[in-house]
Amino acid sequence: MAKLQKSIDKRNALIKATIELVNNNGFHATPMSKIAKMANVSPATIYLYFENKQDLVNKTYIEVKEKFTAYAFETFEESMSVEEGFKLIWNRIADFKFKHCEEAMFLAQCDNTPMIDEPSREVGIKHFQTLLDLWGRGKKEGLIKPMSDHILYAYTIIPLSFLIISQKRGAITLTKEHIEQSYLAAWNSIKA
């Protein structure tokens, strides 16, 4: 059991190091040797868990996306109205992004660069199915504008990444009022 935990700890250390180094240096400026050093493992150890750097980044992306979406949808119920459900999900997404800033920044980088391969991106999108279904219901009921899910995501979720990065840079200190204004801007941009 101790051996298994040690293995899990090493893998988690590699994931954490990958997130931090990709956030600070970008994908291309993050060699496997730096990841191993930061995770305090030998470079050869990485290959016990991951095939190569692309595999490491893809699997890190999927794990973080799973954690993110599990949090976002944890308290959502299908019986909620579209607006009530969207507000709950949006606020949980915002909460996750602020509480798990490093992971949120990593996901933003993954969303905005070609560093994640298409099969991994497709897996990531499937984790968002609850929100996509809610938007589909909202479009069907005439409550949400009949726009592409990509556009809905761009107007409602992507701005949160900008706010997180701005706060991390010290350009803004977000208050509860800012978050409420951001939610209203997101909702007003997509409601029919």
N, C-alpha and C positions, 0 to 999 in steps of 0.2 A: 504493500500500500504506500509506503514512504517513497518507493522508487517511482510509482505512478504519479504521486504528487510532485515529485522533483521534475518529472517530465512535463507535467502540466505547467509548472512554474516557469520552466525554460521556454516553453512555447509562448506563454503569456508575456514573458519578458521580451521575446522577439517581436511579438505583435505591438507591444507598447513602444519599443525602440523604433519600429518601422513608422508608427504614427508620428512620433516626435520628430524623427529625422526628415520624413517626407514633408511635414508641416514647415520645418525650419529651412530645409535645403532644396526641396523639390524632389521629384522622382529620380531624375537623371543624376543629380548630385548626391545621391544616397547609395553608396556602394555597399555590398553585402558585408564587407569587412567592418565598416562603421556600425552597421546594425548589430553584428556579432559583438563588437567591442562594447557598445552601449548596453546590450543585453547581458554582458558578462559571460559569454559563452564562446567556444572556439568557432571559427568560421565553418568548419566541417559539421558542427552540430546543426546548423541551419538546414542542411540537406537531409537530416533525419526527419524533418517536419515538412519541408517545402522543396519542390523540384528545382526552383530557381527564383530569381528576384520577382519575375512577373507573377509566379504562383504565390509567393509570399504576399505581394501587394494585393492580388485578387482575393486571396483568402482573408486577409485583414479587412478589406473592403466589405466582404460578405458578412463577416462576424460583426463588424461595427454596425452595418446596416440592419442586421437582425436585432441587435441590442436596441438600436434607435427605434425601429418600428415596433418592437415589442413594448417599449415604453410608451410610444405615441398612441398605440391602440389599446393599451391595457384596460382602461375603464370605459371604452366605447361600447355602446349597445346598439344593435341593429334597430331597435324600436325608437331611437332618438329621431327627432326631426332633422332634416338636412342641415339647417342652420345651427341647431344645438350640437349636432354631431361634429360639424366642421369646427365650431368654436372650441369644443373640447379637444379635438385632435390638434388643431392649430396651437392651442395653448400648451398642450403636452409636448409638441414638437419644440416650441420656444423654450419651455422649461428644460428639456433635454439638452438643447443647444447651449443654454447658459450654464447648466450644471456640468456638462461634459464638453467643454469648449474645445479641447484638443481633438476629441473624436469628431465633433461637429465640423471643425476646420478640415480635418482629413477627408470627411465625406464631401465637403464643398470642393476641395481640390479634385477629388475623384470625379465629381459631377461636371467639372469645368475643364478637364484635360483628358487627353486620350490614353492616360496611363492604365486604365482598367480595360480588359478585353471584353468583347461583346457578350460572350456567354455569361461572364460574371455580372455584367451590367444588367442582363436580362433577369438573372437570379435576384439582383437587388431590386428591380422594378416589381417583381412578384411579391416582395415583402410589403409593397405599398398598395396591394390590391384592395385593402379595406377602404383607403381614401379614394382610390379610383372608382370603386363601386359606389361610394357615397356621392361622388361627383356625377356619376352616371345616373343615379336616382334623382339628383338635383336637376340635371338637364332634362330628364324625362318628365319631371313634375313642373318644369318651367321656372324653377327657382334659381338656377345657375345658367349663365350664358352658354349657349351651345358652341363652346370653343374646344380646341384640342386640349387633352390632359397636359401636354407639355406647356402650353400657354398658361393654363390654370396654375400649374406648379411654379412657373416662372414668376407669376404675379403674386403668389401667396406664400410660398415657402422659401424661394431663393432670397428675397429681401432679408430674411432672418439671418442668413449667412453674412450678408453685408453688415448688418447691425452688430453681430458678434465680433467680426473682424475690426470694425470701427471702435468698439468698446475695448477690445484687446490692445489696440494701438493707442488708446487713451484719448481718442477724438470725441468720445461721447460717454457719459455715464447714464446708462439706461435705467429709467425709473418704471414703476408700475404703470404710470400714466403713458409713458412712451410705448410700452408693450400693448396697452389697450388701444392707443392710437394706431399702432401697427396692425393689430388685429382688424380694426374697423376699416383701415385702408385695404387690407387683403380681402375682407368680405365684400366691401363695396366695389372692388375691382372685378369681382366675378359674379355677383348676384344679378339676376335678370331684372 
